[in-house]
C-alpha cells in the first residue's frame, strides 16, 4: 500500500522521498540514492526514477544511472523538462560508457559539470508534510459536514426517458477515445526514446539536430495525449456511472473525501 511503513525502517514513501532530497542537497549521494530507491519500492512514482539516476550519476555509477533515466523517459506521466533533461543525460552517458569500455578513465566531476546541475523532479507527495496533510483532512471534513448532514438521503437524479439510451453511448465513446489516447501517449513516449537513440547514431550534426527535434515533438504529443486521455476517460466514466439502469430506477450517488498517509482522495460511490 502506498505510504505504508517499510518493514526494514518503519518509514513511509513520503518520508523516504524527503530523506532522499535532503541527502542529495547535502551532497550525500549514496544515502540519497538508497532513500529514493526505497521510496520507489513503496510507491513507483516515475519522477523518482529521474532522482535515482541523478544520485547514481553523482556517484559515478554511469551505467545504472543510464538505466534509471531510460526507464524514466518511457513513462507517459512525467515532467516535460525532466524528460528532456534525461534524454540529454542519456546521450552523454552513452558516450561516457563507451569510453569506459574502451579502457579510458573518465572523470566523474568533469561529466557532472558537462551535464549541468538541474533540480530534482518532485514526486507528488514529497511536498506534503504532516501539518499540511492534517490541514487538508480538516478542510475536507468541514466541507463534507457542510454538504451532507447525517440522515440526509443521497441525491437522486433521474434523467428524461429519452436520454437514458444516449448517455451510455456517449460514455462508451468518451471512455474508448480516452483509452486510445492513453495508449497513444505510451507509444509516443517510446518513440521519444527511439528518437534519442537515433540521434546518437546520426553521422552528421544536422541529422542529430533533426532527430532531437523530432524527439521533442513526440514528447509534447505524448504529454498532450496523456492529459486528453485522462480527461476523456474521466468524463466517460462519470457519464456511465450517472446513467440509470432503466427509466424507472434512479441512481444514488455520493462523493466522499478521504485522507491517507500518502495524500488526499475523493471516492465516488453509486448505489442502484
GIDA-V275194 format. One record per residue. N is the residue number from 0. RES is the residue in three letters. OMEGA is omega in degrees with one decimal (999 if undefined). Layout:
n={N:N}
res={RES:RES}
omega={OMEGA:OMEGA}
//
This chain:
n={0:1:2:3:4:5:6:7:8:9:10:11:12:13:14:15:16:17:18:19:20:21:22:23:24:25:26:27:28:29:30:31:32:33:34:35:36:37:38:39:40:41:42:43:44:45:46:47:48:49:50:51:52:53:54:55:56:57:58:59:60:61:62:63:64:65:66:67:68:69:70:71:72:73:74:75:76:77:78:79:80:81:82:83:84:85:86:87:88:89:90:91:92:93:94:95:96:97:98:99:100:101:102:103:104:105:106:107:108:109:110:111:112:113:114:115:116:117:118:119:120:121:122:123:124:125:126:127:128:129:130:131:132:133:134:135:136:137:138:139:140:141:142:143:144:145:146:147:148:149:150:151:152:153:154:155:156:157:158:159:160:161:162:163:164:165:166:167:168:169:170:171:172:173:174:175:176:177:178:179:180:181:182:183:184:185:186:187:188:189:190:191:192:193:194:195:196:197:198:199:200:201:202:203:204:205:206:207:208:209:210:211:212:213:214:215:216:217:218:219:220:221:222:223:224:225:226:227:228:229:230:231:232:233:234:235:236:237:238:239:240:241:242:243:244:245:246:247:248:249:250:251:252:253:254:255:256:257:258:259:260:261:262:263:264:265:266:267:268:269:270:271}
res={UNK:UNK:UNK:UNK:UNK:UNK:UNK:UNK:UNK:UNK:UNK:UNK:UNK:UNK:UNK:UNK:UNK:UNK:UNK:UNK:UNK:UNK:UNK:UNK:UNK:UNK:UNK:UNK:UNK:UNK:UNK:UNK:UNK:UNK:UNK:UNK:UNK:UNK:UNK:UNK:UNK:UNK:UNK:UNK:UNK:UNK:UNK:UNK:UNK:UNK:UNK:UNK:UNK:UNK:UNK:UNK:UNK:UNK:UNK:UNK:UNK:UNK:UNK:UNK:UNK:UNK:UNK:UNK:UNK:UNK:UNK:UNK:UNK:UNK:UNK:UNK:UNK:UNK:UNK:UNK:UNK:UNK:UNK:UNK:UNK:UNK:UNK:UNK:UNK:UNK:UNK:UNK:UNK:UNK:UNK:UNK:UNK:UNK:UNK:UNK:UNK:UNK:UNK:UNK:UNK:UNK:UNK:UNK:UNK:UNK:UNK:UNK:UNK:UNK:UNK:UNK:UNK:UNK:UNK:UNK:UNK:UNK:UNK:UNK:UNK:UNK:UNK:UNK:UNK:UNK:UNK:UNK:UNK:UNK:UNK:UNK:UNK:UNK:UNK:UNK:UNK:UNK:UNK:UNK:UNK:UNK:UNK:UNK:UNK:UNK:UNK:UNK:UNK:UNK:UNK:UNK:UNK:UNK:UNK:UNK:UNK:UNK:UNK:UNK:UNK:UNK:UNK:UNK:UNK:UNK:UNK:UNK:UNK:UNK:UNK:UNK:UNK:UNK:UNK:UNK:UNK:UNK:UNK:UNK:UNK:UNK:UNK:UNK:UNK:UNK:UNK:UNK:UNK:UNK:UNK:UNK:UNK:UNK:UNK:UNK:UNK:UNK:UNK:UNK:UNK:UNK:UNK:UNK:UNK:UNK:UNK:UNK:UNK:UNK:UNK:UNK:UNK:UNK:UNK:UNK:UNK:UNK:UNK:UNK:UNK:UNK:UNK:UNK:UNK:UNK:UNK:UNK:UNK:UNK:UNK:UNK:UNK:UNK:UNK:UNK:UNK:UNK:UNK:UNK:UNK:UNK:UNK:UNK:UNK:UNK:UNK:UNK:UNK:UNK:UNK:UNK:UNK:UNK:UNK:UNK:UNK:UNK:UNK:UNK:UNK:UNK:UNK:UNK:UNK:UNK:UNK:UNK}
omega={-178.7:176.9:179.5:-177.8:175.4:-175.8:-173.0:-177.8:-179.8:-180.0:177.8:177.1:-177.7:-179.4:176.7:-179.4:177.3:178.8:178.4:179.6:179.6:179.0:179.0:179.2:178.9:180.0:173.9:-167.2:177.5:178.2:179.2:-179.8:-179.5:-178.9:178.6:179.6:178.5:177.3:-179.4:177.0:-179.2:-176.3:-172.8:175.4:-175.9:-177.7:177.5:177.8:177.1:-179.5:176.0:178.1:179.5:-178.8:179.0:179.4:177.1:-179.6:-177.9:178.3:-168.0:-178.4:179.2:175.3:178.8:178.6:179.1:178.8:-178.6:176.6:-178.0:-173.1:178.8:178.1:-177.3:-171.7:179.2:178.2:-177.2:-179.3:179.3:178.3:-179.9:178.5:179.7:178.0:177.7:179.5:176.8:-180.0:-179.8:-177.3:176.9:177.9:-179.9:-179.9:178.2:178.0:179.1:179.0:177.2:176.8:-179.6:177.6:-176.6:178.1:-178.9:179.2:178.6:177.2:-179.7:178.9:-179.9:-178.3:-176.8:-175.9:178.0:-179.3:177.2:173.7:-175.0:172.8:-171.4:-175.0:-175.3:-175.4:-177.5:174.2:-176.2:-179.6:179.4:178.6:179.6:179.5:178.4:179.3:-179.7:179.9:178.8:179.2:178.9:179.9:179.3:179.8:179.3:-173.2:-176.1:177.8:178.8:178.6:179.4:-178.7:178.5:179.1:178.8:-178.9:179.6:179.1:176.9:-176.7:-177.7:-178.1:-173.6:179.4:-177.7:-177.2:178.8:179.3:177.6:-179.6:-178.8:179.0:-179.2:-179.1:178.5:178.4:177.9:179.2:178.4:179.0:178.9:176.2:177.7:177.8:178.0:179.1:-179.9:173.5:177.6:178.9:176.2:178.3:179.7:178.5:176.5:177.7:179.4:178.0:178.4:-178.0:-178.2:-176.1:179.3:179.8:-179.9:179.2:179.7:178.2:179.4:-179.7:178.8:179.1:177.1:178.3:178.4:177.8:177.6:179.5:177.6:-179.6:179.5:-179.3:179.3:179.2:177.7:-178.7:179.9:179.8:179.2:-179.2:-178.4:179.2:178.1:178.4:179.3:178.5:179.5:-179.2:-179.8:-179.5:-176.6:179.3:-179.4:-179.9:173.7:-173.7:-178.2:-177.3:179.0:-178.0:174.7:-176.2:176.2:176.4:-176.2:175.7:177.4:-179.1:179.4:-177.3:-175.8:177.5:-178.3:-179.7:173.8:-178.6:179.8:-178.3:-179.0:177.5:178.6:999}
//
